[in-house]
Amino acid sequence: QVQLVESGGGLVQAGGSLRLSCIASGVTSTITLVGWHRQAPGKQRELIGTINSAGTINSVDSVKGRFTISRGDAKDTVYLQMNSLKPEDTAVYYCNAFETTARGLRQSWGRGTQVTVSS
């Protein structure tokens, strides 16, 4: 099973930038889709965007122009570049991955990384 570890979170002032990393280990060749999500205090977890095995990226309108998803050359790392951060971007950021198995798709989640944006 794929294991995911997020990193790069921290405390940043409004207007600043952070780059989050999602590093996958295990049999990463089976991964078909990686997504970034976030969950703010008291709110439901929401999707930010995804990147599939072909490199196609989709992101939600609310972060377009500020957040960018990309993938490392080794394809076992997916990044979330966050610019022009706002206090409302404060949340725990998670990555997840879907991998193909003999029994169908299997989803894995990382434990998340905290992002705090101060005003």
Salt bridges, closest charged atoms under 4 A:
GLU46 OE2 - ARG38 NE 2.62
ASP61 OD1 - LYS64 NZ 3.35
ASP89 OD1 - ARG38 NH1 2.86
ASP89 OD2 - ARG66 NH1 2.72
GLU99 OE2 - ARG106 NE 3.29
